[in-house]
Amino acid sequence: MQVDAKGETTDLDRAASDRLKALLAAVNSGDAAVMQAFIDANGVSEPVPSGGYSPLPLVGKLLDLHRRSHGLEFVRMAKLEKGKATAVVQFRLTGHKHLLTIQVENAAPYRIANIPPALLVPTKLSLGSEAARFEHIGAYLDTVAEADLFSGVVLIARDGTAVFERAHGFADRERRIPNTIDTPFDIASTTKLFTSIAIGKLVEQGKLSYEDPLARFVPDFPDRQSAERIKIKHLLSHTAGLGNQFGPAYFNSIHELRSPQDVIDLVDREAPKFEPGEKWAYSNVGYLLLGLVIEAASGKTYYDYVRENLFAPAGMTSTSFPHQDQDAVVMAQRYDVKLDGQKLRYVKQEKYAQARGTSDGGSVSSAPDLIKFANALETGQIVKPETVRLHSDPKPELGSPKYGYGVMSIARTGEPLIGHGGNAPGVCTDFGSIPGTPYTVAVLSNSTMTSCIEVTSHILQALAVPKAA
């Protein structure tokens, strides 16, 4: 807290505190008109949407906070400094504590400059036996599913064998088709695990090296000189300095995109934003290029190579890259909440799905298939154990302290999950292993692009190894 020369709270911080209390009152009203009045009275500006995806307007975000919390209880002010107020609040629905923050402008009338998303506060759980932990997880899932906050599947395996399975909600809301444990879901960027392991397989087959320049396989992207500087290891670790494809050209053509090359053809050929190998910046374009590398090195399409060398050896019968407009694939439809007048409702998100997924994301898989994939990696059925370790280890020498070759440490309330997540409109996936435990977790959801995050956080807090005091 900032104080003036007399030791009193400054006007700036007093304004931030008052605005935060007003925000709580607006959210707890559950009324869009009250929330909009709060926004108007405090001059809250909203960022202009970029690309083709339109996020919720601020009033929709406040309605969604009320939807997810069923109301907020003020616990205490955590920090008040330089016009930034952060309070600990408790969700009435789950009892979970979150950090709610606002930032006000430096001068009167101290309009609100930013309201970031509420962040879950880690909770120490003392649950004893495995049965008690699973009972705790199950009770939480029942609560959020009954409130229509989670539609999807949770599968937890111990030493490769499923020991906890839950399916909630609908694969198709309009037709009232329920999710089952075996329902396939779009898994978005979790697909990058497949692309990464396919590269590892090609290395083992002697068809490429991690040190190879991109130019060996894709000679002119984004230009010849850059393609010589960018190495396969840089693409795998998101350290090539490349960006993403989500601009107007991509969204205007999204229903015509059926291969990595189709997407690359739309990407602006900008030079790397930094010297490859110096720092980390998440890049879908990098993984699209890896799809082209796989095709050039193997002589097969990306889809044929991963099917023959990954999915078939692992016995993954529900995993594929279907043509969304051609193949009759029974799978979970994608939904996200949208503002309809002064209410939120779930809306199907097929307009944000490519005609076919590519090497950066958009494959379809089920929770049992992901566990099969993890088991196949563990037992060396796809690649050697040393390849799995190499890909799993972070690459700080490349400026990537938390991301290896297609494998990341997913941070969820301080507890890591080693694997990969995936988020897109109507898609939320977390998949990986919990360090120091025998557990592998698959959380697949088709209700909003963030709906799996707190579910995964809750699972990790229940199952993670307790830290020493």
N, C-alpha and C positions, 0 to 999 in steps of 0.2 A: 504494500500500500504506500502510495506517495503522500507525503505530508509537507505542509508549507513550513515557513520559519517558526511558526507558533506551535508546530506539532499537530496541526489539524489536517484532516483529509482534504486534498485539493478538490476544486470544483470539477475537474476532469474525472477523477475517480468516483466522486460522489454521483456524477451523471451516469457513469458506467454502471454503478451499482443500482441506481434507480431504473435504468433501462433494462437491466437483467431481471429485476423484479416484475417490471411491466411485461416482459417477454413470458415469464412464467404464468402470469395471470392470463395472458392471451392464449397460450397453449392450453391451459387448464379449462378454458371456456369451451373448447371443442367446437367453437362456432367460427366459420370462415369469415363472416362479416366482422366479428370482433378482431380476428387476426389481421384482416386487411386494414382495419382502422388503426391498429398498432403500427403496421408497416407504414401507412401514410403519415401518421403523426410523427414518426421518428425518421422519416426520410430515408428509409433503407433502400439502397440501390441494389439492383440485381445484375449479375454479369450477363452479357449478351451471349446466347448459345452459339457455339461454333460447330461447323460441320453440319450433318444432317440429323443428329439426335437432339431432341428437345427435352431437357430435364424438367422436373416439376418447377413451376414458379414458386416464389418464396411462400406464398400463402398455402400452396400445396405441401411444401416441406413442413410447415408448422402443423398442418392437419395430419400429415404422416407421423410427425413426432407424437401427437396426441393418440393417433391410431396404435402406434407401437407401445406407448407407455400406459395408456388409459389414465393419464394424468401424472403430473410431476410433484413430488414432495421436496421442498427445500430442506437440505440437510445442513449445509454450512457454506460459507464463502471460502473457497480454496485459495484464491489469489486475486488481488486488486492492485493493479499497477499500470501506469502510463495509459490510462483509458481502456484497459483490458480487464474485464471482470470474468472470473471463472468460478462457478459454484458447483458443489457436489449436490446432485439431485437424485431422487430415488424413483424408479418406475413403479407405479402402483400395481401394474399387472404382474410383474415378476419379482419385485423387490430388489432388482439389481440397481446398483449405483452407477451413475454416469457423470461425466464432466460436461457442463453446459457453459459455453463461452460466448461473449460478445465483445466487439471492439468498437469504440466510438471515436469520432473524429476529434482532433486536438483542440478545436476552438468551438465556442458557442455557435449554434444551439446544440452542439454535441450529438449530431446525427449518428445513427448506427452505421458503421462502415462494413461490418462483416459479422455473420452469424455462422460459424463453421458447424459441421455435424456434431451431435453429442457423442462422446467417446465413453465406451464401457470401462469402468474401473475394475481392475483385477480383484478377485475375492479369494481369500484363503479358505479352502474347504477341508474339513476333517471328516472323511466319509468311511474310513475303515475298509471293509471288505470290498471285493470286486462287485459282489451282488448289490451292496449298498450304493456303489458308484453308478451302476447301471440303472438302479431304481431311481436315483436322483436325476440322471439324464432323461429317463423315460418320463418322469413327472414334468420336467421342464418342457419337453417336446409336446406333451399333451396340452400344456397351458398355452404355448404359442400357436399350436395347430388349431386349437379350439377358437382362438381369437383371430384365425385366418391370417396369421403372420408368417407361417411356414407351410409351404406345400412342397413335398419332396421326400427324399429317402435318406436315412442314416444307416450305415453299415459299419460295424466295428469288428475287426478280426484280431484274434490273439494267436500269434505264431502261425499266421496264415489261414486260420479257421474262423469262420464267422461265429461270434459269440453274442452279438447284439444286432438286431435288425428292426427297423421301424419304417413304415411308409405312411405318409399323411397327405391329405388334400387330393386334388384332382389333376390327372394328366391332361384332361380336357374338360374345362369348366362348363362349356356350352352343352356338351353331350353327357356330362356327369360321369365320366370315366375316371375311376379312382387311380391314384398312383399305387403301384405294387413294388416290392423289392426288386423285381426284374425289369421295371420300366426303364427304357433307354431315355437319356436326357442329352440335350446339347450341353457339352462340357466346356465350350469356349476355349480359353487359353490353356486349359489343362492338356489340350492337344499338343502343346509344345513338348511335353514329356515324350510323346511318341516320335516327334521329329528329332529330338535330341538323341534318343536311343538308336534311331535309324542311322544317324551319322556315326555313332559309336560302332554300330554293326559294320558299316562300310569301312571304317578304320581297321577293324579286325580282319576284314576281308582283303585288306591291302589296296583298296580302291581310292583312298584319299588319306590325308593327314590333317591333324588339327592345325598344323603350321602352314598348310597350303594357302596360297592367296585365293581370294574369291575369283580373281581373273582367270584362274585355271579352268573354271567351270562356267562362270558368267563374266565374260571379258570386258563388258562396258557399262556396268552399273556401279555407281551412278555415272561414272566416267572411267576411262581406262586407268588413269593414274590412281584414283581412289580404289579401284578394284584390285590393284596390285598391292596397296597398303593394307587393305582389310583382309584379315585371315579368318579361316573357319572358326577358330577359337573365339574370335571377337564376336562373330555372329551368334554363337552359342551362348555367350555370357552377357550379351547386350552391351558390349563395350566397343561397338564399331562406329558409334556416332551417328547412326541412321535414325530415322523417325518412324512415323506411322502413316497409314494410308487414309485416315478418316476425314477426308475433305469432300467438297460437293461432288466432284467427279466420281468418287467411290459410291456415295449414297445414291446418286442418280443412276448408277449402273448395277446396284447391288444384286438385283434379281437375274443378272446375266453372268455373274462371276462363278466359274466352275473349275478353276485351276489356279495354282500359284502364279502362273504366267499371266492369266487374265487380270489379276490384281496388280502385279508389278507393272503392267502396261499402263496403268492409270496413275502411278505414283510419280510425283515430281522428282526429277533427278537432281536433288540437291546434294552437294558435297557433304561429307561428314562434318558434324558440328564441332567435333574435337578430334584430336589425333587418336586413331584406334588403339585401344589398350590402355588409355590414360584414365578413363572414368566410366561410370555406368549410367545408362539411360535406356529405359525399357523401349524396345523396338519390335513392333510386329513386322515391319519391313524386313528386318534381319532374318526372321524365321520364314518369311515368304521366300527369300533368297536361298535359305537352306533347303527348302522344298525343291528349288531348281537345281541346287547342287546334288541332291539325292537322285534326281532324274538323270542328270548328266553323268554322274559317276556309276550309276547302276544300269543305265540303259532301259529302265522301266519307268512308268509313270510313278509319281509319288504315291498314289493310292495303291497300286499293285505292289510296290515294294514294302510298304508298311503292313499291308494285309498278309503277304507271304512270309515276311521275316519277323513280324512282331505279333500280330493278332492270331495267326494260325498256330504258331508254336505254343502260345500261351493259352489256347483254347477259348479265345475271346469271341464268342459267337454273336454277341449283341453290339459289337463295336464296328462302326463303318463311317463312311462319308457319303450319305445318300444325296441324290439329287432331290432337293426339297420339293420341287414342282413336278417330279416325274415318278419317283419311287414311292411305293405304298408302304412306308415305314411307320409302324405303330410306335409313337414316342410321345413324351410329354411336350405339350404345347407351351410356348413362352408367354408369360404374362407379367405386366408391371402395373403399378398403380398410376392412374392419371386423374387429373382434375376434371370433373364433369359438373359444371355449374359451381356449387359450393360444397360438393361431396367428392370423395375419392372412390374410384371403382377400378377393378382389375380389367385391363384391356390387353387383348392378344397382340403380340409384338412381332408377327411374321414379317412385317415390312423392314425389320432390321436384320433379317437373316439372308445370307448369301444363298444363291441357287445351290451351291455346294460348299462345304467347309474346305479350308485349305490348311497348309502346313503351319500356320500361325494360330489357328483356332477353328472351332466349328464342327469338330467330329462329334459323333453320337455314341454314347456308351452307357452302360448300366453300372450300378455299384458292385454287383458280383464280378463283372468283367474287370473293373479296376483292381479289385482284390486279386483276381487271377494274374493281372499284369504285374502287380507287386510281387506275388509269389514266384512268377517266372523270372523276374529280375533277381530275386533272392536265391534261387536255385540254379542260376546260370543257364536257363533254357533259351534265352535270347542273346545275351552278351555275357562276357566273362565278369566275374565279381569285381575284378580290378577296374573294369570299364565303368561299372555302376559307381564305384567309389570315386573315381576320377570325376565323373559327371556330378556327383552329389556334393563334392567339396567346393566351398566358395573359392573365388579366384581373386583374392586381394591384390595379387601381383598385376592384375589387369584393371584394378580400380573397381572390383566387384566383391565387396566384403560379405555379401549375403546371398549371392546368386552364383551357382556353378555353371555347368553346361546343361541348361534346361531344367535344373532342379534348384529350388529356392527354399529359404527358411521363411515360411509364412508366419508373420508375427500376429498373434491373436492374444491380446491382453497379457503380453509378456511371456506366454508359453509358445514355443515354436512347433510348427508342423513342417517336416521336411518332405517336400513334394512340389505341388504346383496348384494354384488356384485358377479360377476362370470366372470372369464377370462380363456380362453383356446385358442389354435390355431383356429382362425376363429370364436371365440365366445367372446362377450363382453356384459355383462348385469349389469345394476344397477337398484335396486328396493328398494323403501322405502318411508318413510314420511319425510317431511321437518318440523323440530321443529318450533313451534310457528305459524304455518300456517295450513289451512285446506287441504293442498295438499298432494297427494300421487303420486309418479312418477314411471313409468316403462319405461326403455330404453333398448331395445333389439336389438342387432346388429349381423350380420353374416359377417362383413367385418373387419378382423384383431382383435386381442385380446385386443387392446386398443382403438378401434374406438368409444366406447361409453363414454369414460372418459371426453373428452372435451365437448361433447354434454351435459352430465350431469352437468358438471361445469357451462356451460352457462345457463342451466335451473335454477340451484340453485342461481346463481347470479341475475337472473331476478326475482325470486319468493321469495327468502329468506327475512325475516324481516330485515329492515335496522337497523344496530347497532347504538346505541346512540353515539353521538360525544364525 
